[in-house]
Amino acid sequence: MIEFPRRGHVYWVRVPDEPEGKKRPALVVSSDVRNRLATDVIVVPISSVLREAPTHVRLRAREAGLPKSSMAKCEQITTLRRDRLSTKSLGGTLSASRMVQVEKAVLRAIGVPVI
């Protein structure tokens, strides 16, 4: 059975605009059905630079396998080809409550009012 990227998991990715060879973690936010059928996935890049912003979600060290405390930068949501992701996730699934925070931050980033 061929593995596919899973929603709520963090993977090392190669971002096209980054210097060659540089990898960064990214959270998969597209649905598992889409991830299984499409050749690309929707991700939110993660940075270890901890700048607070309405569109950032703080993630603790070891959460979903992250090596250190980080920020999901939801205003930078993007689509990447599946071959730009590592074959295995860093760890387990992000909690449902943390995924809700990410979803709200993505909505804020595109101008949808969120409570």
VMD Tcl script that builds the backbone (N, CA, C; Angstrom):
set m [mol new atoms 345]
animate dup $m
set s [atomselect $m all]
$s set {name element resname resid chain x y z} {
  {N N MET 1 A 0.839 -1.183 0.000}
  {CA C MET 1 A 0.000 0.000 0.000}
  {C C MET 1 A 0.886 1.250 0.000}
  {N N ILE 2 A 0.589 2.168 -0.895}
  {CA C ILE 2 A 1.370 3.392 -1.011}
  {C C ILE 2 A 0.932 4.380 0.070}
  {N N GLU 3 A 1.904 4.907 0.783}
  {CA C GLU 3 A 1.619 5.919 1.804}
  {C C GLU 3 A 1.314 7.253 1.147}
  {N N PHE 4 A 0.488 8.026 1.799}
  {CA C PHE 4 A 0.205 9.373 1.326}
  {C C PHE 4 A 0.277 10.320 2.518}
  {N N PRO 5 A 0.545 11.592 2.277}
  {CA C PRO 5 A 0.617 12.556 3.382}
  {C C PRO 5 A -0.716 12.611 4.121}
  {N N ARG 6 A -0.652 12.736 5.436}
  {CA C ARG 6 A -1.851 12.721 6.265}
  {C C ARG 6 A -2.144 14.101 6.837}
  {N N ARG 7 A -3.402 14.496 6.825}
  {CA C ARG 7 A -3.847 15.751 7.418}
  {C C ARG 7 A -3.478 15.762 8.907}
  {N N GLY 8 A -2.946 16.903 9.360}
  {CA C GLY 8 A -2.586 17.040 10.762}
  {C C GLY 8 A -1.196 16.544 11.101}
  {N N HIS 9 A -0.477 16.010 10.129}
  {CA C HIS 9 A 0.893 15.545 10.350}
  {C C HIS 9 A 1.868 16.588 9.818}
  {N N VAL 10 A 3.053 16.611 10.415}
  {CA C VAL 10 A 4.112 17.526 10.001}
  {C C VAL 10 A 5.161 16.732 9.225}
  {N N TYR 11 A 5.593 17.287 8.092}
  {CA C TYR 11 A 6.596 16.662 7.233}
  {C C TYR 11 A 7.707 17.660 6.953}
  {N N TRP 12 A 8.897 17.164 6.684}
  {CA C TRP 12 A 9.948 18.019 6.138}
  {C C TRP 12 A 9.589 18.255 4.685}
  {N N VAL 13 A 9.696 19.502 4.232}
  {CA C VAL 13 A 9.374 19.831 2.846}
  {C C VAL 13 A 10.489 20.654 2.224}
  {N N ARG 14 A 10.555 20.584 0.909}
  {CA C ARG 14 A 11.435 21.453 0.131}
  {C C ARG 14 A 10.549 22.487 -0.534}
  {N N VAL 15 A 10.657 23.733 -0.100}
  {CA C VAL 15 A 9.838 24.822 -0.636}
  {C C VAL 15 A 10.549 25.400 -1.855}
  {N N PRO 16 A 9.828 25.575 -2.972}
  {CA C PRO 16 A 10.470 26.038 -4.212}
  {C C PRO 16 A 11.265 27.335 -4.079}
  {N N ASP 17 A 10.817 28.300 -3.292}
  {CA C ASP 17 A 11.513 29.583 -3.194}
  {C C ASP 17 A 12.681 29.584 -2.211}
  {N N GLU 18 A 12.864 28.509 -1.486}
  {CA C GLU 18 A 13.956 28.418 -0.514}
  {C C GLU 18 A 15.245 28.016 -1.230}
  {N N PRO 19 A 16.398 28.348 -0.633}
  {CA C PRO 19 A 17.670 27.904 -1.232}
  {C C PRO 19 A 17.673 26.379 -1.412}
  {N N GLU 20 A 18.308 25.928 -2.470}
  {CA C GLU 20 A 18.329 24.498 -2.798}
  {C C GLU 20 A 18.826 23.668 -1.619}
  {N N GLY 21 A 18.111 22.619 -1.348}
  {CA C GLY 21 A 18.505 21.717 -0.282}
  {C C GLY 21 A 17.957 22.075 1.082}
  {N N LYS 22 A 17.492 23.307 1.280}
  {CA C LYS 22 A 16.971 23.684 2.589}
  {C C LYS 22 A 15.595 23.065 2.776}
  {N N LYS 23 A 15.424 22.439 3.919}
  {CA C LYS 23 A 14.141 21.834 4.248}
  {C C LYS 23 A 13.565 22.543 5.465}
  {N N ARG 24 A 12.248 22.586 5.523}
  {CA C ARG 24 A 11.569 23.152 6.681}
  {C C ARG 24 A 10.354 22.281 6.983}
  {N N PRO 25 A 9.887 22.310 8.217}
  {CA C PRO 25 A 8.685 21.535 8.514}
  {C C PRO 25 A 7.444 22.246 7.983}
  {N N ALA 26 A 6.439 21.466 7.624}
  {CA C ALA 26 A 5.163 22.014 7.182}
  {C C ALA 26 A 4.048 21.077 7.636}
  {N N LEU 27 A 2.920 21.678 7.979}
  {CA C LEU 27 A 1.744 20.950 8.445}
  {C C LEU 27 A 0.802 20.723 7.264}
  {N N VAL 28 A 0.406 19.475 7.056}
  {CA C VAL 28 A -0.557 19.165 5.996}
  {C C VAL 28 A -1.955 19.525 6.494}
  {N N VAL 29 A -2.664 20.379 5.723}
  {CA C VAL 29 A -4.014 20.799 6.101}
  {C C VAL 29 A -5.079 20.305 5.118}
  {N N SER 30 A -4.673 19.786 3.972}
  {CA C SER 30 A -5.653 19.249 3.022}
  {C C SER 30 A -6.203 17.925 3.546}
  {N N SER 31 A -7.397 17.578 3.069}
  {CA C SER 31 A -8.069 16.366 3.553}
  {C C SER 31 A -7.350 15.101 3.083}
  {N N ASP 32 A -7.490 14.034 3.849}
  {CA C ASP 32 A -6.848 12.769 3.486}
  {C C ASP 32 A -7.362 12.231 2.153}
  {N N VAL 33 A -8.641 12.433 1.854}
  {CA C VAL 33 A -9.180 11.983 0.568}
  {C C VAL 33 A -8.440 12.687 -0.565}
  {N N ARG 34 A -8.281 14.001 -0.449}
  {CA C ARG 34 A -7.561 14.768 -1.467}
  {C C ARG 34 A -6.103 14.326 -1.527}
  {N N ASN 35 A -5.490 14.147 -0.350}
  {CA C ASN 35 A -4.077 13.773 -0.293}
  {C C ASN 35 A -3.824 12.422 -0.965}
  {N N ARG 36 A -4.784 11.519 -0.860}
  {CA C ARG 36 A -4.635 10.196 -1.463}
  {C C ARG 36 A -4.769 10.256 -2.982}
  {N N LEU 37 A -5.629 11.151 -3.493}
  {CA C LEU 37 A -5.941 11.171 -4.922}
  {C C LEU 37 A -5.145 12.179 -5.737}
  {N N ALA 38 A -4.727 13.276 -5.123}
  {CA C ALA 38 A -4.060 14.355 -5.856}
  {C C ALA 38 A -2.547 14.150 -5.872}
  {N N THR 39 A -1.893 14.846 -6.779}
  {CA C THR 39 A -0.434 14.789 -6.845}
  {C C THR 39 A 0.208 15.902 -6.021}
  {N N ASP 40 A -0.628 16.721 -5.381}
  {CA C ASP 40 A -0.118 17.785 -4.521}
  {C C ASP 40 A -0.887 17.798 -3.206}
  {N N VAL 41 A -0.369 18.545 -2.237}
  {CA C VAL 41 A -1.006 18.671 -0.923}
  {C C VAL 41 A -0.987 20.142 -0.513}
  {N N ILE 42 A -1.921 20.505 0.349}
  {CA C ILE 42 A -1.978 21.866 0.870}
  {C C ILE 42 A -1.319 21.857 2.238}
  {N N VAL 43 A -0.344 22.757 2.429}
  {CA C VAL 43 A 0.431 22.785 3.672}
  {C C VAL 43 A 0.524 24.202 4.228}
  {N N VAL 44 A 0.819 24.261 5.521}
  {CA C VAL 44 A 1.140 25.511 6.204}
  {C C VAL 44 A 2.594 25.385 6.655}
  {N N PRO 45 A 3.478 26.281 6.189}
  {CA C PRO 45 A 4.881 26.237 6.614}
  {C C PRO 45 A 5.022 26.511 8.111}
  {N N ILE 46 A 6.051 25.946 8.695}
  {CA C ILE 46 A 6.328 26.107 10.121}
  {C C ILE 46 A 7.706 26.719 10.280}
  {N N SER 47 A 7.811 27.673 11.208}
  {CA C SER 47 A 9.081 28.357 11.464}
  {C C SER 47 A 9.419 28.269 12.942}
  {N N SER 48 A 10.713 28.206 13.240}
  {CA C SER 48 A 11.149 28.215 14.640}
  {C C SER 48 A 11.313 29.642 15.165}
  {N N VAL 49 A 11.104 30.641 14.299}
  {CA C VAL 49 A 11.105 32.041 14.734}
  {C C VAL 49 A 9.739 32.306 15.359}
  {N N LEU 50 A 9.725 32.614 16.648}
  {CA C LEU 50 A 8.474 32.703 17.398}
  {C C LEU 50 A 7.919 34.123 17.428}
  {N N ARG 51 A 7.378 34.579 16.317}
  {CA C ARG 51 A 6.747 35.900 16.231}
  {C C ARG 51 A 5.242 35.739 16.351}
  {N N GLU 52 A 4.660 36.391 17.345}
  {CA C GLU 52 A 3.216 36.339 17.540}
  {C C GLU 52 A 2.516 37.121 16.432}
  {N N ALA 53 A 1.406 36.592 15.937}
  {CA C ALA 53 A 0.579 37.267 14.933}
  {C C ALA 53 A -0.779 36.569 14.915}
  {N N PRO 54 A -1.822 37.266 14.494}
  {CA C PRO 54 A -3.155 36.645 14.450}
  {C C PRO 54 A -3.234 35.437 13.521}
  {N N THR 55 A -2.312 35.357 12.578}
  {CA C THR 55 A -2.314 34.237 11.632}
  {C C THR 55 A -1.254 33.183 11.952}
  {N N HIS 56 A -0.625 33.289 13.114}
  {CA C HIS 56 A 0.364 32.304 13.555}
  {C C HIS 56 A -0.219 31.459 14.681}
  {N N VAL 57 A 0.135 30.194 14.703}
  {CA C VAL 57 A -0.280 29.284 15.777}
  {C C VAL 57 A 0.971 28.684 16.378}
  {N N ARG 58 A 1.135 28.881 17.683}
  {CA C ARG 58 A 2.307 28.345 18.387}
  {C C ARG 58 A 2.163 26.839 18.566}
  {N N LEU 59 A 3.248 26.138 18.264}
  {CA C LEU 59 A 3.314 24.687 18.427}
  {C C LEU 59 A 4.457 24.368 19.382}
  {N N ARG 60 A 4.202 23.511 20.345}
  {CA C ARG 60 A 5.215 23.155 21.340}
  {C C ARG 60 A 6.238 22.170 20.767}
  {N N ALA 61 A 7.412 22.192 21.363}
  {CA C ALA 61 A 8.434 21.194 21.016}
  {C C ALA 61 A 7.838 19.807 21.233}
  {N N ARG 62 A 8.128 18.895 20.355}
  {CA C ARG 62 A 7.665 17.505 20.344}
  {C C ARG 62 A 6.213 17.345 19.907}
  {N N GLU 63 A 5.465 18.445 19.768}
  {CA C GLU 63 A 4.096 18.345 19.269}
  {C C GLU 63 A 4.158 17.917 17.801}
  {N N ALA 64 A 3.490 16.829 17.461}
  {CA C ALA 64 A 3.513 16.258 16.105}
  {C C ALA 64 A 4.941 15.974 15.639}
  {N N GLY 65 A 5.860 15.775 16.598}
  {CA C GLY 65 A 7.236 15.421 16.263}
  {C C GLY 65 A 8.167 16.587 16.016}
  {N N LEU 66 A 7.711 17.823 16.246}
  {CA C LEU 66 A 8.583 18.986 16.010}
  {C C LEU 66 A 9.783 18.976 16.947}
  {N N PRO 67 A 10.969 19.279 16.438}
  {CA C PRO 67 A 12.164 19.251 17.287}
  {C C PRO 67 A 12.209 20.387 18.311}
  {N N LYS 68 A 11.553 21.519 18.026}
  {CA C LYS 68 A 11.541 22.634 18.979}
  {C C LYS 68 A 10.279 23.459 18.813}
  {N N SER 69 A 10.031 24.341 19.774}
  {CA C SER 69 A 8.860 25.213 19.704}
  {C C SER 69 A 8.888 25.990 18.392}
  {N N SER 70 A 7.724 26.131 17.787}
  {CA C SER 70 A 7.644 26.722 16.451}
  {C C SER 70 A 6.326 27.451 16.267}
  {N N MET 71 A 6.185 28.082 15.105}
  {CA C MET 71 A 4.951 28.759 14.719}
  {C C MET 71 A 4.486 28.233 13.373}
  {N N ALA 72 A 3.209 27.868 13.295}
  {CA C ALA 72 A 2.599 27.570 12.007}
  {C C ALA 72 A 2.206 28.912 11.407}
  {N N LYS 73 A 2.745 29.225 10.258}
  {CA C LYS 73 A 2.533 30.527 9.610}
  {C C LYS 73 A 1.397 30.392 8.593}
  {N N CYS 74 A 0.178 30.530 9.114}
  {CA C CYS 74 A -1.012 30.204 8.330}
  {C C CYS 74 A -1.280 31.171 7.182}
  {N N GLU 75 A -0.673 32.345 7.204}
  {CA C GLU 75 A -0.824 33.272 6.085}
  {C C GLU 75 A 0.003 32.822 4.876}
  {N N GLN 76 A 0.870 31.831 5.072}
  {CA C GLN 76 A 1.713 31.326 3.981}
  {C C GLN 76 A 1.227 29.982 3.443}
  {N N ILE 77 A -0.048 29.675 3.665}
  {CA C ILE 77 A -0.615 28.417 3.167}
  {C C ILE 77 A -0.284 28.282 1.679}
  {N N THR 78 A 0.111 27.072 1.292}
  {CA C THR 78 A 0.533 26.863 -0.096}
  {C C THR 78 A 0.271 25.424 -0.519}
  {N N THR 79 A 0.381 25.185 -1.789}
  {CA C THR 79 A 0.237 23.848 -2.348}
  {C C THR 79 A 1.596 23.395 -2.860}
  {N N LEU 80 A 1.967 22.171 -2.499}
  {CA C LEU 80 A 3.241 21.598 -2.950}
  {C C LEU 80 A 3.002 20.242 -3.581}
  {N N ARG 81 A 3.811 19.914 -4.566}
  {CA C ARG 81 A 3.777 18.558 -5.111}
  {C C ARG 81 A 4.134 17.572 -4.005}
  {N N ARG 82 A 3.514 16.423 -4.028}
  {CA C ARG 82 A 3.768 15.414 -2.993}
  {C C ARG 82 A 5.234 15.015 -2.908}
  {N N ASP 83 A 5.947 15.045 -4.041}
  {CA C ASP 83 A 7.352 14.634 -4.018}
  {C C ASP 83 A 8.251 15.644 -3.321}
  {N N ARG 84 A 7.715 16.788 -2.918}
  {CA C ARG 84 A 8.485 17.771 -2.147}
  {C C ARG 84 A 8.418 17.493 -0.645}
  {N N LEU 85 A 7.617 16.514 -0.232}
  {CA C LEU 85 A 7.493 16.133 1.176}
  {C C LEU 85 A 8.339 14.903 1.475}
  {N N SER 86 A 8.844 14.830 2.706}
  {CA C SER 86 A 9.539 13.615 3.132}
  {C C SER 86 A 8.541 12.457 3.095}
  {N N THR 87 A 9.036 11.248 3.018}
  {CA C THR 87 A 8.142 10.091 2.907}
  {C C THR 87 A 7.455 9.751 4.221}
  {N N LYS 88 A 8.019 10.199 5.345}
  {CA C LYS 88 A 7.416 9.932 6.654}
  {C C LYS 88 A 7.224 11.230 7.410}
  {N N SER 89 A 6.166 11.271 8.214}
  {CA C SER 89 A 5.930 12.456 9.040}
  {C C SER 89 A 6.912 12.474 10.202}
  {N N LEU 90 A 7.042 13.634 10.819}
  {CA C LEU 90 A 7.949 13.779 11.960}
  {C C LEU 90 A 7.438 13.036 13.182}
  {N N GLY 91 A 6.129 12.906 13.310}
  {CA C GLY 91 A 5.553 12.243 14.486}
  {C C GLY 91 A 4.073 11.996 14.273}
  {N N GLY 92 A 3.324 12.063 15.362}
  {CA C GLY 92 A 1.891 11.806 15.305}
  {C C GLY 92 A 1.097 12.978 14.785}
  {N N THR 93 A -0.213 12.825 14.896}
  {CA C THR 93 A -1.153 13.844 14.433}
  {C C THR 93 A -1.245 14.984 15.439}
  {N N LEU 94 A -1.350 16.202 14.930}
  {CA C LEU 94 A -1.610 17.366 15.774}
  {C C LEU 94 A -2.979 17.175 16.414}
  {N N SER 95 A -3.168 17.649 17.627}
  {CA C SER 95 A -4.446 17.479 18.320}
  {C C SER 95 A -5.574 18.186 17.565}
  {N N ALA 96 A -6.802 17.717 17.776}
  {CA C ALA 96 A -7.971 18.319 17.122}
  {C C ALA 96 A -8.113 19.786 17.514}
  {N N SER 97 A -7.854 20.111 18.772}
  {CA C SER 97 A -7.987 21.507 19.209}
  {C C SER 97 A -6.930 22.398 18.552}
  {N N ARG 98 A -5.732 21.888 18.367}
  {CA C ARG 98 A -4.692 22.670 17.704}
  {C C ARG 98 A -5.028 22.837 16.216}
  {N N MET 99 A -5.597 21.806 15.590}
  {CA C MET 99 A -6.010 21.928 14.187}
  {C C MET 99 A -7.096 22.987 14.033}
  {N N VAL 100 A -8.001 23.094 14.995}
  {CA C VAL 100 A -9.029 24.145 14.953}
  {C C VAL 100 A -8.359 25.519 15.004}
  {N N GLN 101 A -7.338 25.673 15.830}
  {CA C GLN 101 A -6.604 26.944 15.881}
  {C C GLN 101 A -5.978 27.263 14.522}
  {N N VAL 102 A -5.407 26.261 13.885}
  {CA C VAL 102 A -4.795 26.444 12.561}
  {C C VAL 102 A -5.866 26.832 11.548}
  {N N GLU 103 A -6.980 26.131 11.548}
  {CA C GLU 103 A -8.061 26.441 10.605}
  {C C GLU 103 A -8.541 27.881 10.779}
  {N N LYS 104 A -8.711 28.329 12.025}
  {CA C LYS 104 A -9.148 29.707 12.282}
  {C C LYS 104 A -8.105 30.710 11.799}
  {N N ALA 105 A -6.836 30.400 12.004}
  {CA C ALA 105 A -5.772 31.302 11.555}
  {C C ALA 105 A -5.729 31.391 10.028}
  {N N VAL 106 A -5.989 30.286 9.335}
  {CA C VAL 106 A -6.054 30.304 7.872}
  {C C VAL 106 A -7.216 31.193 7.430}
  {N N LEU 107 A -8.357 31.052 8.081}
  {CA C LEU 107 A -9.513 31.896 7.738}
  {C C LEU 107 A -9.195 33.371 7.959}
  {N N ARG 108 A -8.537 33.689 9.068}
  {CA C ARG 108 A -8.127 35.093 9.313}
  {C C ARG 108 A -7.233 35.590 8.192}
  {N N ALA 109 A -6.316 34.725 7.742}
  {CA C ALA 109 A -5.356 35.115 6.702}
  {C C ALA 109 A -6.050 35.466 5.390}
  {N N ILE 110 A -7.192 34.845 5.120}
  {CA C ILE 110 A -7.882 35.137 3.857}
  {C C ILE 110 A -9.032 36.124 4.064}
  {N N GLY 111 A -9.119 36.716 5.255}
  {CA C GLY 111 A -10.074 37.785 5.489}
  {C C GLY 111 A -11.449 37.366 5.952}
  {N N VAL 112 A -11.597 36.120 6.402}
  {CA C VAL 112 A -12.878 35.665 6.916}
  {C C VAL 112 A -12.921 35.973 8.424}
  {N N PRO 113 A -13.935 36.739 8.880}
  {CA C PRO 113 A -14.011 37.058 10.316}
  {C C PRO 113 A -14.141 35.780 11.157}
  {N N VAL 114 A -13.340 35.702 12.209}
  {CA C VAL 114 A -13.323 34.540 13.085}
  {C C VAL 114 A -13.375 35.016 14.531}
  {N N ILE 115 A -14.141 34.329 15.319}
  {CA C ILE 115 A -14.225 34.693 16.750}
  {C C ILE 115 A -13.068 34.096 17.501}
}
mol reanalyze $m
mol bondsrecalc $m
mol representation Tube
mol addrep $m
